[in-house]
Amino acid sequence: MSQDFKGKIELDIRDSVPDWEPYLAPKAPAGAPNVVFVVWDDVGYGTMDCFGGPVHTPTMSRIADTGVRYANFHTTALCSPTRASLLTGRNATSNGMATIAEFSSGFPGISTRIPFENGFISEVLLEHGYNTYCVGKWHLTPGEETGMAAWKKRWPLGRGFERFYGFLGGESSGWYPDLIHDNHPTEPPATPEEGYHIAKDLSDKAIQFIRDAKVVEPDKPFFLYFSLDAAHAPHHVFQKWADKYTGVFDEGYEAIRDRILARQKELGLLPEDTVLSRINPRGEPAATGPDGQPWPMLDTVRPWESLSADEKRLFARMAEVFAGYVEYTDDQVGRLVDFLESSGELDNTIIVVVSDNGASGEGGPNGTFNEWRFFNGVPTPTELTLQHIDELGGPKSYNHYNTGWAWAFDTPFPYWKRWAGYEGGIADMCIVSWPATVPANEIPRSQYVHAVDVVPTIYDLIGITPPQTLGGFEQRALEGESFAASLTQLDAPAKRTQFYAMLGQRAIYEDGWLACTLHPPLSGWGTFDQDVWELYHIEVDRAQATNLAADEPERLEQLTARWFELAEQYNGLPLDDRTALEQTLAERPSGSPPRERYVYYPDCAPVPEQSAVLISGRSYTIAAGIHAASESTEGVIFAHGGLAGGHSLFVQDHRLTYAFNWVGTHVQTVTADRVLEPGAHVVTAEFVAEGRSEDPMMAGARGTLTLYVDADVVGSAPIVTQPGLFCAVGDGLCVGRDDASAVSPSYTAPFRFTGGSIDKVVVDVSGERYVDQEAEVRGWFLLD
């Protein structure tokens, strides 16, 4: 019991006096407000109309009109780090989250394991009598802990949330998401053909969770962490929403920035003398590193007038799809706000709206039909994407716009997501509304605030003292500062200091100044001792137009020393600028010992890629024991990956077939030369790696894929496997079905294996040729 029993105990219960207090669940004070975090993903500062942008977001404007906008709100330039700060009130590196959850390393600042000493706001509010719901993107569990056998203390239900509906990784298809309901996988309730989209699904569940509890205990407050899929790639949306923006972006990204900045000044978000950042401000792509390293082509912008007519048409369509995606999602959030209003909850609900970082530049200078080319280090030529222009945003795409739009949607700042020392990566929208208590005010707040400050602010507004212990763990002090006073006081003081370290970059804000290193993220440059430090008076120069390092050497030296001081305090070292492909393929603990033979069974939960067999760059054998009941037997035997890339062994048109979908654009198919006869069989796909591909546009291992039915060779052809993972934050591995909408576009049969049965599938990566030993292969399976 947490409290002493104050009743009276006698021999007879009739003579005794009960005391229920020690046994009751925590109860919030009467009138305690609800709390809703609406977290957008990759929405740049200049995207939405309520922040001067071209995208119509009436729901966000509605919230802003009843609350206060923050013009100087900051994040940590990447998804997982910001979300960790937003939910704990500690800095990203103190949370071990200086990178995305999938890029963990065995160091305190980049372990991607948030210490239990850093309690979540959900855990605290749960202990204060709140219901707690997490709906949407999570991205705070290490990739290697996302499988069904994983330890789930770092899943939402392990960190204070009573209900969860969404996806664990950093992104998910809007049409075919990999959903988790509480602690188990679940199928989407409909298909795209039936009108399904994840944005509506998430809004449905958020409303359902709140309604379910309110009908039982209507006065109990709730905390909803509503973490949207938009506007992270893939930019998936119904065509009619994208078509609403036809022609809006035809002038290009350079032209649209002037209008965005003018509107931002009208709204009072930026000083009148704010200027626009320059395109490619360091002279990229010609710029080089301290040892002559090339500037990453990914982080460059192609001037609009240098584009061909077809490229302008393509790039404009990419922006139209993105804008429609944002507006459609805003419309779905509006359904939640409507529900809160109709149920009488809206006035006493604190709503905090933020984006987790700036607009995303992961589409590179050309954009892409498949964002996972970026994580495989594969460029996207525009002629390839042009072939799919009419499919952008649809179920067959995994699209991402080009860096020119990231730069425009981050107006007026330089750069974009991943740039932790530049406002394009870290300056974001923020709106706070509490109609019952905080008067609406159209004057934006200019105080420098950060995601780490949101939790202390909520505690301040509700009247909660952070606990000293939580769940048996002594709690570390909050590192953020409350900005509650600024909700009602225009001249309330701002925070003094904020520390940044991410992907090889360093920055520090202090008293209106920002010092940062010019070190492109994920560049692989190394040589951090040669980094060039820059200095900006960010209080008056929001677009970082003037580097004052030469004019203020003493101030820069002081800030540099201060960065190292805080790096020690907040676990800011070591620095890690390895490329995306290097980080994707880095060895990490998987929870089970490495092995050469993996066994999978039908109808099991999908296996996340980071828990599944890794075939990149190596020989492998996929062997399955199946029983074909008749010639009508067909369907997926084994599928790993999805539309963004993957491979599958299946039966179609009575023939065993293997398809390798290379980064979503090259489908390499090997089909058996004979019909699969009814009966029990061992079917095998064997890939023998013979070296690296000589085609620079198809990096990966080249070799020969051979199909076997029992001991007979039934097909063979050369293929190239892709260099990295298929989609580490998306589609998993399945046996007997393909929940990702068919790994191979050439596969049109049902997604499940029908007209027969599968015993199990064995994937062997030892390099030995088991297919030559038919008796041993057959011994793997229990065949009739």
QUISUL-V419710 format. One line per field, one symbol per residue. phi: phi as a letter, one per 20 degrees, with the letter a starting at -180 (. if undefined). psi: psi as a letter, one per 20 degrees, with the letter a starting at -180 (. if undefined). burial: 1 if it has 9 or more other C-alpha atoms within 8 Angstrom, else 0. A space follows every 10 residues. Layout:
phi->???
psi->???
burial->???
This chain:
phi->.ecffdecdd fdgfeedfce gfdefgcffg nfffccedde cmefgdeeff cneeefcfff fffffdbced ececcdmbgg gfffffedmd fgffemcebf gfdfcecgec fldffffdff fffffgfdne fccdcofdmc dggfddefef fdfdegfecn eecbbrceee abgfecfeed dmdcfbegfb dgfenfbfff gffgfgffgf fgeffecfef fcddeddffe dfffedafgf ffffdgnfdf fnfffffgff fgfffgfnfc ffefdefefl fdmfeffcef dnffffggec ceggfeefgf fffffffgff fffffffffg fffgfffgff ffemeffdce dddbdeafge dffmfdmbfb gffgfdmdfc fffffgfdgf egnefedbeb fefgfgfffe gdeemagnee dcgfedebfb cccbgfcdff beefedffcc gfeffgffgf fendegffcb lndfefffde cfdgfffccf dffefecbdc balndcbbdb lndcdbeebg flemfmlffd geedcceffd cfelecedgf ecffffffff fffffffffd medeecdgfg fgffeffbfd ncfgbdcddc dfmefgeggf defedgmcfb cdcceccefa fefapfebbc oaffqrbbdb dblmcfcccd eelmccedcc cfebfffgpe bddccdddfc qefeefecfq eerddddcdl eefcrbafbc effdffafdc fddccnaced nnfdgfedfg fdfcmrbdfa cdddcfnfef fedgffffff deef
psi->qiqqpjapor gphhiqoqoi giiqqqpqqp jpqqpppoor pkorhkgqhi kirippmhgh hgghijbpqo ilqqbjjqfg gghgghihjq qghhjjljaq hilqqlqhik hkopqiinqq hghghgikkq qppppbpfkj pqhjkirhiq pjijrgiili phqpobqhai rqphhmqnqp odjqqqqqir rhhjjpqhgg gggghggggg gghhignhip rqponnoqhq lqqqnpqqhh hhihjpihjh irhghhhghg gghhghijhq qhjprpqqpm ijjqjiqrrh kjqqpphhlq ppqgiiqrgh hggghghghg ggghgghggg hhhhhggggh ghjjighkpo poprqiarqp jiiaiirqio hihgijkpro qhhghhhjhi ipiriirlqp rrhghgggij pjrqbaqini jqhhhiprqp pppnhhhoqq pioqpiporq hiigghgggg hhkpppqhqo kjpppqqqir ppkhhihioh jqqrqhqpqp ppkiqqqppp liqppqpnnp qkhjgblhij qppqppmhhi mhjlhoojgh hlhggggghg hhghghhhhj liqrqokqrg gghhiqpqpi iqqqripppq qqjrqqoqhi irpoipjrqq popporooha iiprapgppo bbhiqaqqpr ppkjqpqppo nokjhooopp pqjrqoqqap qoppoppopj aqpiohimqa pqapppqqoc jppiqqqqrp qqhbqgnijd pbpqpirnjj kohpiiojrq iqpqkaqpgr ppppkhiqmh iimhggghih qnq.
burial->0000000010 0000010000 0100000100 0111111111 1111111111 1111101011 1011111111 1111111111 1111111111 1111111111 1111000111 1111001111 1111110111 1111111111 1111111001 0101111111 1011111111 1111111111 1100100000 1100011111 1110111011 0011000001 1111111111 1111111110 1110110010 0111011101 1111101111 0001011001 0001101110 0001110111 1111001000 1111111111 1111111111 1111111011 1000111111 1111111111 1111111111 1111110101 0100110110 1111101111 1111111111 1111111111 1111111111 1111100111 1001101111 1111111111 0000000001 0000100111 1111011000 0000100011 1111111111 0111111111 1110100000 1011111100 1111101110 0100010011 0110011101 1100101111 1011000001 0000001100 1100001111 1100011111 1111111111 1011111111 1111111111 1101111111 1111001101 1100010101 1111111110 0010000111 1111111111 1011110011 1111111111 1111111111 1111000001 1111111111 1111101001 1011001100 1010
